[in-house]
Amino acid sequence: MLKKVDINIINAMSKNTLMALLDMKCTEIGDDYVVCTMPVNEKTHQPMGLLHGGASAALIESIGSMGSSLLLDLDKEVPVGLEINANHVGGLKSGLVRGVGKIIHAGKRTHVWQVDIFDDSTDKLICTGRLTVMVVPRK
């Protein structure tokens, strides 16, 4: 079960990070899921004017890492991304995407997150991905 943390605190932790640069915002935290949004604009476009696959991958990694942080005692352990994949199944030129990440494995040393990214205005699936997180002892 994910720790219940005020979303404003979660979003403040993103200051001076890629998440802030791409205007990602956490909007909801449930028992086993995290929801974040990201605008589709000049910051997240590829040269053809569509949502960049790397921006989608960054959203997947951010959601999974944030979720794993809420499963751990960060004084003792830290989550680090181990592997990510993303299947880009739709395009989007503007608007807002919503990433919904659900924990599908919460082991002692690895976590696996399934993240689906939707066009927030139509609920059309844009990208689906998976992030494997390694849990390492804090040094």
Phi, psi and omega in degrees: 000132180287143175296145176273110181235141178302129182301327178297324177292316178301312181293326178294330179294343182274358180303137179062035178233175174301324179301317179291319180301322180267007177061034175288141178225133172281131182243341182200142174229125178248190180298324184221023181211159177226138178239131177225155176242160176209133177288151172256108185204195183300336178285334186244008180277154163265174186303336179275005176086012178256163175305126181288135178300327178293327176292320176296317178297321178297322178293318178300310182296321180295317180296312181296318179294319177298315180298316179296325176301328181278355176260347189249161167271100187292349173285340184246331185220155175226146177269138174227139179295134181250318181205142178222143170223155181213132173249116182269108188251357178206161178247157178210134182262332182202169178112217185222137171253152180238120177260130179241111182252132181235132177289128178245349173207124178236078179274180180291324184243347177222148172235146175234129181243133171260125182234125174249135181247127184240151165293119186295334183275336184239350186065015176289134177290127180256321185205145173229139184208174180220138178238130171257127182248135174261136178262119182240149177295142177286135180269000000 
